[in-house]
Amino acid sequence: MAGAGLVATDRRSSGAQLDDQGIELRGAARIREIANDDMNVTLVSFNRQVLMVGTVGSEADKRRAEEVLR
């Protein structure tokens, strides 16, 4: 029931919360497809905006991660 409390106190609509969760799940799956040992990337979505946080081994890895999220 902890998740239900978060929904009640979150300022986003339930639709926005579901959209954000879907964005995070789909984005994480895409990152896993291209990930290598030098990539440690986490995604956070809020109000349908995505923040990518983490480390990559090179500028090329960074560009590739950005591209798959677009």
N, C-alpha and C positions, 0 to 999 in steps of 0.2 A: 504494500500500500504506500510505500514511500514515494513512488512515482506519481500517484494521484495527488499528493500534497504539492508536488512541484508544479503540476498543471494549474492548480488553484491559485498559486502565488505568482505565476509567470504573467507578465504584462502582455505577452503575445497571445493572439487568438489561438484556439486549438488547431485551426487549419494551418496557421503559420508554423506552429510547433511541429506538426506532422510533416510539413514541407521541409523544414530544417532538418528533421531526422532523416528523411529520404535523401536529401542532398548530401548529408554526411556519409550515409551508407553507400550511395552510388559513387561518390567521390573517393572514398576509401578503397572500394573495390577497384576502381581505375588505377589508383596509385599502386596497389598491390600488384597489378598486372605488369607494371613497368619497374617496380622496385628492384634495387640491387642492395648489396651489403652495406653500401655507403649512404643509403637513404633511410632517414627516420623522420617521417612526415605525419603530422596529425592535422585533421580538419575540424574546424568549428564553424557551424552555420548559425546565424541569428538574423531573423527577419529576412531570410532568403539571400543573405550576403555571406560569402565564404571567406574565412581566414585560414590560410595555410601556415602552419608553424612547424619548425623542425630543422633538420640539418640534411645537407646533401654533399656528395663528394666533389662535385664540380659545377661550374656554371651551366654546362650542358644538361646535367641532371635537373638542375633548377628549372631551366627552360622547358624541358620535357614534362616535368610535373605540372608546370603552369599550363602547358598546352593540353594535356589530357583532362584537366579540370575545366577548361573552357568548353 
